[in-house]
Amino acid sequence: MTGHEPPIRKPEVVSLGSMLTPQTLVVGSLLFAVVLVVLLILVNRRKSRGQGTALLLVGPSDSGKTAIFSRLVYGRTTPTHTSLQPNASIANITPSKAVRIIDIPGHPRIRDQFTEYLSDAKVIAFVVDSNTISRNGVAVAEHLHHILHAITSLPPSHAVPSLVVVCNKADLLKTSASSGSATTLAVNRVKTILERELEKRRLAQTGGVGVEGLGEEGERSELGGLECGDGNSPFRFDEWDGGDVVFLGTSSRSETSEKSAALDEKREADGLSALQDYLEEQM
């Protein structure tokens, strides 16, 4: 080694403080803000898709679904017949709130079409004829079991739609002083019968024998959705693990009978007011 060789230069170490200039801080903050906004937009879109906005009218045939659909959409009762395909329309539940209403046919072979609209549902209204529930409770409970199973099978990312059991045609029931109002009698009757029949289905399944013979067509089902409390408790709507279930009594009155009802203080002339009030709150 001679004295003419250049000295070895040590590599320069750039400190972190020297990199954090005002300009880089501003650019970094802007990038962070952009990423945050994009994430919020994606989350909100996913959340809005998961919540749903529609009202689904489901339930057995001849329960009055299409009549309710007509009154909500058109404000009057029109002649109806058994539907073979879904009806859908927009109705103003309030002057400032328009809601899509979908009426699903109740025939056993096509009633499961409701699953195609489940992701859009915010409220599911299960319509029951409270005047005939005593003789067809088994079939009605089977239908409702499919609804309960579908609700409890929704993915965690999807908001659970509200479930209301509409005890329709309450005005056709014979009341007495001890039974209370027609709507109260309808709700008590429908709730008691459905709880009894759904409990039979739950016991049949927990016993490992399926539920053949408990439906309209003797189907054998392994559906879930009837869990309450610790899973071994009797089925009760008030304790159902799938969420809250509301029962409302409604009337099948036509416009003519509603006018005559105004002359009779003993008859309830509310028609669909209870359901409309519920929808205004939920939708």
NORSUL-V300724 format. One record per helix or strand of 3 or more residues. SS is the DSSP state (H for helix, E for strand). FROM is the first residue (numbers start at 1). TO is the last residue. If there is no record, write none. Layout:
BEGIN
ss & from & to
SS & FROM & TO
SS & FROM & TO
END
This chain:
BEGIN
ss & from & to
H & 16 & 19
H & 22 & 51
E & 54 & 58
H & 65 & 74
E & 87 & 94
E & 97 & 103
H & 111 & 116
H & 118 & 120
E & 121 & 129
H & 133 & 152
E & 162 & 168
H & 170 & 172
H & 182 & 206
H & 237 & 239
E & 245 & 249
H & 255 & 261
H & 273 & 282
END
